[in-house]
Every structure is written in structure tokens, then in C-alpha cells.
Amino acid sequence: MNNFDHQSVLLQQSVEALITDKDGFYIDGTFGRGGHSRKILEKLSSKGKLLVIDKDPDAINEALHLQQQDERVIVAHSSFAELEQLANMHAVMGKVAGVLLDLGVSSPQLDDAARGFSFSREGPLDMRMDTQSGVTAAQWVADAKEEELIRVFFEFGEEKFSRRIARAIVRERELAPITTTLQLAEIVKQAHPAWEKHKHPATRVFQAIRIVINKELLDLEKALGQILELLCVGGRMVVISFHSLEDRRVKHFLRDRSSENAGSRHLPAPVSRRARFVRHAMIASA
């Protein structure tokens, strides 16, 4: 495994907001390279426990190394969409003191050209967070119909030139398979009529493909629908989001679960109509 430097976002603020019980059971749903997890462990007593979850095998290798050093760590190679199943497995349903989700792609994934996330580095067009399962970006680009390409680029990339870009991809893949990151980035660049200042023209398309093949928003919605039943009274949920699609879903969830008339067409129906969360800016406690 290659090692890449990774600076955890909002490290101090997120962990301070999360920890209320030093003896409690906590979940880091996106272990990454363990920056948040290590800071959480610093705050916990010897009685505390931390379940760390990640789809990425490289992240899990790092987590297993941490587990060897600290017996308070429990490791699960899984998605945070399976929070309820994992909580039941460890008999902590309704007993979790806090859940942390740091959404999106991590810098080590972007920095490793072999993972295929970056439009600025030559590598195989992969983009899978779990490299042991699922469809690669190259396979998806090869098989998706033009209308599906348009929908994904517009819905998950908020790309207003989705039709032009989709047509270009369909045209080029008929001439030769699209198998590398720079190959796809160049196709998008040539098809894109107006680039945003200081932003690569393929940014939105790469984001959209990554989201759809990793089921990122679907997993987020599933996780949010389960978190309430995991948390104990006074437990906390901290979510770090990076783009409007994630941010919108989290805000809707917090708004709907913080009011007496809880409910949203975007999320599973709440167990109770009463308010379940108290919001504190971007942080909410159960």
C-alpha cells in the first residue's frame, strides 16, 4: 500500500462536538486514514470503544494496524449504510454515544493515480472506493446509455452541459474504449464549451461518476435513516459534507428530525412524529 499524507478536515472541531461521554461507544463511519479516529481515541477513557468503518481496503489495512495498537478499536470493512446491522452485531443499538461521517473522497484516494479518481493524473478509470467489488468507472462509462450519462452528469454533477458531454463520450467510445482518467478528462474538456474559472472542465463529470458507482448518496440516505435508532439519549451525530448534494440531504434530515412535524420525501419515514434532534448549527444531538 502506498502511503499518502492526509489532513483530516475539521479535526478538532468535529471531535470536540462529538464526544460527550468518555466511556461511551462511538462510530467513525468513514475511517479513511484514521485522523478523526485517533483524535476520538485520545478523548476516550479505557472503557470507551470505537467502531471504525470503511469501504476502502487500504483504509481497512490502516484500521487493522491501529486495532493492533489499541484494543478499544473495532474494525468493519463495510459501508456506513450498514450501521444498523453493525450496531446489532455489537449489541449497541440505542446505546451509541456518537456517530461521525466525513463524506466524499479522501485525499489519499485522489493522490493515488492507480485508484482512478483524479482527472489530472493518468491512471486506470476505476473510482471504486471498494476495489474488491462493484463496477469500475470504465465499465460504467462503456455500458451506460446516453440518456443515463446525461441524467447522472446533471443530477450528481450539476453539469449544465451534460448533453454535449454525454454525446461526446458516446461518440468516442464507439471509436475506442475509454479506459484511463486522462482519456476521459480530455474528451470532457474538448466537449465542454465554457469552463469555470480555476476549475477543470471534467470536475463535475468525475464527481458524478464517482458518486453513482459508489452509491454515495444512496448510502448516505440509508445511514441517516438508521442513525436515530442507534443513538442513546444525548448522543450526537457529526457530519462533514463537501458539496451541495450531500449538504442538502443532511440539512433536510436535520430539519425534518428537529421539528414536531418530522418527515421528508427524501428519507425513510420517521418512527415517531415528535422531534428527535436538537440542532446546533451544523451539529445535532439526539
C-alpha positions as CSV (number, residue, x, y, z in Angstrom):
1,M,0.0,0.0,0.0
2,N,1.3,3.4,-0.9
3,N,1.2,6.0,1.9
4,F,-0.1,9.5,1.2
5,D,-0.3,12.4,3.6
6,H,-3.8,13.1,4.7
7,Q,-5.0,16.1,6.8
8,S,-8.4,15.4,8.4
9,V,-10.9,18.1,7.8
10,L,-12.3,20.0,10.8
11,L,-10.4,17.5,13.1
12,Q,-10.5,19.4,16.4
13,Q,-14.0,20.9,15.9
14,S,-15.7,17.7,14.8
15,V,-14.3,15.6,17.6
16,E,-15.0,18.1,20.3
17,A,-18.6,18.3,19.1
18,L,-18.9,14.5,19.0
19,I,-17.6,13.4,22.4
20,T,-19.9,13.8,25.4
21,D,-19.2,10.5,27.3
22,K,-15.5,9.4,27.6
23,D,-16.7,5.9,28.5
24,G,-19.1,5.7,25.5
25,F,-19.4,3.7,22.3
26,Y,-18.6,5.7,19.2
27,I,-18.7,5.1,15.5
28,D,-16.4,6.6,12.8
29,G,-18.3,5.7,9.7
30,T,-15.5,6.9,7.3
31,F,-12.2,5.8,8.8
32,G,-10.1,7.0,5.8
33,R,-6.5,7.1,7.2
34,G,-7.7,7.4,10.8
35,G,-7.2,11.1,11.6
36,H,-10.6,11.5,13.2
37,S,-10.5,8.1,14.8
38,R,-7.1,8.7,16.5
39,K,-8.4,12.0,17.9
40,I,-11.5,10.4,19.2
41,L,-9.4,7.7,20.9
42,E,-7.4,10.5,22.6
43,K,-10.6,11.7,24.2
44,L,-12.0,8.3,25.3
45,S,-11.2,6.5,28.6
46,S,-10.0,3.0,28.8
47,K,-13.7,1.9,28.9
48,G,-14.6,3.7,25.7
49,K,-15.0,1.8,22.4
50,L,-14.7,3.0,18.8
51,L,-16.1,1.1,15.8
52,V,-14.4,2.2,12.6
53,I,-16.0,1.5,9.2
54,D,-14.7,2.0,5.6
55,K,-15.3,0.5,2.1
56,D,-11.7,1.0,1.1
57,P,-9.4,-2.0,1.6
58,D,-6.4,0.3,2.0
59,A,-8.2,2.2,4.8
60,I,-9.1,-1.1,6.5
61,N,-5.5,-2.2,6.4
62,E,-4.6,1.1,8.2
63,A,-7.5,0.5,10.7
64,L,-6.3,-3.0,11.4
65,H,-2.9,-1.7,12.2
66,L,-4.5,0.8,14.6
67,Q,-6.5,-2.0,16.2
68,Q,-3.3,-3.9,16.9
69,Q,-2.1,-0.8,18.9
70,D,-5.4,-0.1,20.7
71,E,-7.8,-2.8,21.9
72,R,-10.6,-0.2,22.1
73,V,-10.9,-0.2,18.3
74,I,-13.3,-2.5,16.4
75,V,-12.9,-2.7,12.6
76,A,-15.6,-3.3,9.9
77,H,-14.9,-3.5,6.2
78,S,-18.3,-2.2,5.2
79,S,-20.4,0.8,4.3
80,F,-21.9,3.2,6.8
81,A,-25.2,2.2,5.1
82,E,-25.0,-0.9,7.2
83,L,-24.9,1.0,10.5
84,E,-27.9,-0.8,12.0
85,Q,-26.6,-4.3,11.1
86,L,-23.2,-3.5,12.6
87,A,-24.8,-2.0,15.8
88,N,-26.9,-5.1,16.2
89,M,-23.8,-7.3,15.7
90,H,-22.1,-5.5,18.6
91,A,-25.2,-5.2,20.7
92,V,-25.1,-1.4,20.9
93,M,-28.4,-0.5,19.3
94,G,-29.7,2.6,21.1
95,K,-26.5,2.8,23.1
96,V,-24.2,4.7,20.7
97,A,-22.9,7.9,22.1
98,G,-21.9,9.4,18.8
99,V,-21.5,8.8,15.0
100,L,-19.1,10.7,12.8
101,L,-19.4,10.8,9.0
102,D,-16.8,12.5,6.9
103,L,-18.3,12.3,3.4
104,G,-16.8,12.1,-0.1
105,V,-13.5,11.0,-1.4
106,S,-10.3,11.2,0.7
107,S,-7.0,12.9,-0.4
108,P,-5.1,9.6,-0.4
109,Q,-7.6,8.2,-2.8
110,L,-7.3,11.3,-5.0
111,D,-3.5,11.3,-4.8
112,D,-3.1,7.7,-5.8
113,A,-3.3,7.6,-9.6
114,A,-3.9,3.9,-9.6
115,R,-7.3,4.5,-7.9
116,G,-8.5,6.5,-10.9
117,F,-10.3,9.3,-9.0
118,S,-8.2,12.2,-10.4
119,F,-8.7,13.9,-13.8
120,S,-5.2,15.4,-13.5
121,R,-3.2,12.1,-13.1
122,E,-3.0,9.3,-15.6
123,G,-4.4,6.0,-14.2
124,P,-7.0,3.3,-14.9
125,L,-10.5,4.6,-14.9
126,D,-11.6,2.9,-11.7
127,M,-13.0,5.2,-9.0
128,R,-14.3,2.4,-6.8
129,M,-13.9,3.1,-3.1
130,D,-14.1,-0.7,-2.5
131,T,-11.6,-2.1,-5.1
132,Q,-12.7,-5.6,-4.3
133,S,-16.3,-5.3,-5.6
134,G,-18.5,-3.3,-7.9
135,V,-18.4,-1.9,-11.3
136,T,-15.4,0.3,-12.3
137,A,-15.9,3.8,-13.8
138,A,-14.6,2.4,-17.1
139,Q,-17.2,-0.3,-17.2
140,W,-20.0,2.1,-16.3
141,V,-18.9,4.6,-19.0
142,A,-18.8,1.8,-21.5
143,D,-22.2,0.4,-20.8
144,A,-24.4,3.4,-19.7
145,K,-26.8,4.6,-22.3
146,E,-26.6,8.2,-23.5
147,E,-29.7,9.2,-21.5
148,E,-28.2,7.7,-18.4
149,L,-25.0,9.6,-18.9
150,I,-27.0,12.8,-19.3
151,R,-29.0,12.1,-16.1
152,V,-26.0,11.2,-14.0
153,F,-23.9,14.2,-15.1
154,F,-26.8,16.6,-14.5
155,E,-28.2,15.1,-11.3
156,F,-24.9,14.1,-9.5
157,G,-22.5,16.6,-11.1
158,E,-24.9,19.5,-11.6
159,E,-23.3,19.8,-15.0
160,K,-25.3,22.1,-17.2
161,F,-23.5,20.8,-20.4
162,S,-24.4,17.2,-19.6
163,R,-25.9,16.5,-23.0
164,R,-22.9,17.8,-25.0
165,I,-20.5,15.8,-22.8
166,A,-22.6,12.6,-23.0
167,R,-22.8,12.8,-26.8
168,A,-19.1,13.2,-27.0
169,I,-18.5,10.2,-24.7
170,V,-20.8,8.0,-26.8
171,R,-19.1,9.1,-30.0
172,E,-15.6,8.5,-28.7
173,R,-16.4,5.1,-27.1
174,E,-17.6,3.8,-30.4
175,L,-14.1,4.6,-31.8
176,A,-12.1,3.1,-28.9
177,P,-12.7,2.0,-25.3
178,I,-12.4,4.8,-22.7
179,T,-10.1,3.2,-20.0
180,T,-8.0,5.9,-18.4
181,T,-8.6,9.0,-16.4
182,L,-6.8,11.4,-18.7
183,Q,-8.5,9.9,-21.7
184,L,-11.9,10.7,-20.2
185,A,-10.8,14.1,-18.9
186,E,-9.7,15.1,-22.4
187,I,-13.0,14.0,-24.0
188,V,-14.9,16.1,-21.5
189,K,-12.5,19.1,-21.9
190,Q,-13.0,19.1,-25.7
191,A,-16.8,18.8,-25.4
192,H,-17.1,21.5,-22.7
193,P,-17.8,24.9,-24.2
194,A,-17.4,27.1,-21.1
195,W,-15.1,26.3,-18.2
196,E,-15.5,27.7,-14.7
197,K,-12.5,29.8,-13.6
198,H,-9.9,27.8,-11.7
199,K,-11.9,24.6,-12.1
200,H,-11.0,21.7,-14.5
201,P,-13.8,21.1,-17.0
202,A,-14.0,17.4,-16.0
203,T,-14.5,18.2,-12.3
204,R,-18.3,17.8,-12.3
205,V,-18.3,14.7,-14.5
206,F,-15.7,12.9,-12.4
207,Q,-17.7,13.7,-9.3
208,A,-20.9,12.4,-10.8
209,I,-19.4,9.1,-12.0
210,R,-17.7,8.6,-8.6
211,I,-21.0,9.2,-6.8
212,V,-23.0,6.9,-8.9
213,I,-20.7,3.9,-9.0
214,N,-20.0,4.1,-5.2
215,K,-23.7,4.7,-4.4
216,E,-22.6,7.6,-2.2
217,L,-25.9,9.5,-1.9
218,L,-27.9,6.3,-1.6
219,D,-25.6,5.1,1.2
220,L,-25.9,8.5,3.0
221,E,-29.7,8.4,2.9
222,K,-29.7,4.9,4.3
223,A,-27.3,5.8,7.0
224,L,-29.3,8.9,8.0
225,G,-32.4,6.8,8.2
226,Q,-30.7,4.4,10.7
227,I,-28.8,6.8,13.0
228,L,-31.6,7.9,15.2
229,E,-32.2,4.3,16.4
230,L,-28.5,3.8,17.1
231,L,-28.0,6.8,19.3
232,C,-28.6,6.9,23.0
233,V,-30.4,9.9,24.7
234,G,-27.9,12.7,24.4
235,G,-25.9,11.0,21.7
236,R,-24.5,13.1,18.8
237,M,-24.2,12.9,15.1
238,V,-21.5,14.9,13.3
239,V,-21.4,15.0,9.5
240,I,-18.8,16.7,7.4
241,S,-20.0,17.3,3.8
242,F,-18.2,18.9,0.9
243,H,-20.7,19.6,-1.9
244,S,-24.3,20.7,-2.2
245,L,-25.8,17.3,-2.9
246,E,-24.5,15.8,0.4
247,D,-25.2,19.1,2.3
248,R,-28.8,19.3,1.1
249,R,-29.6,15.8,2.2
250,V,-28.0,16.2,5.7
251,K,-29.8,19.6,6.2
252,H,-33.1,18.2,5.2
253,F,-32.6,15.3,7.6
254,L,-31.7,17.6,10.5
255,R,-34.5,20.0,9.7
256,D,-37.1,17.2,9.5
257,R,-36.0,15.4,12.6
258,S,-35.7,18.5,14.6
259,S,-39.4,19.5,14.2
260,E,-42.6,18.2,15.5
261,N,-43.9,17.5,12.0
262,A,-40.9,15.3,11.1
263,G,-41.0,13.7,7.7
264,S,-39.4,14.1,4.3
265,R,-39.9,12.6,0.8
266,H,-36.2,12.3,0.5
267,L,-35.7,10.0,3.6
268,P,-37.4,7.0,5.2
269,A,-40.4,7.8,7.3
270,P,-39.5,8.5,11.0
271,V,-40.5,6.1,13.7
272,S,-42.1,9.0,15.7
273,R,-43.6,12.3,14.7
274,R,-42.0,14.0,17.6
275,A,-38.8,16.0,17.4
276,R,-35.8,13.7,17.8
277,F,-32.8,16.1,17.3
278,V,-31.8,19.4,18.8
279,R,-29.8,21.3,16.1
280,H,-26.6,23.2,16.9
281,A,-25.6,24.9,13.7
282,M,-24.2,22.1,11.5
283,I,-24.1,19.8,14.6
284,A,-27.1,18.0,16.1
285,S,-27.5,16.0,19.3
286,A,-30.2,13.4,19.9
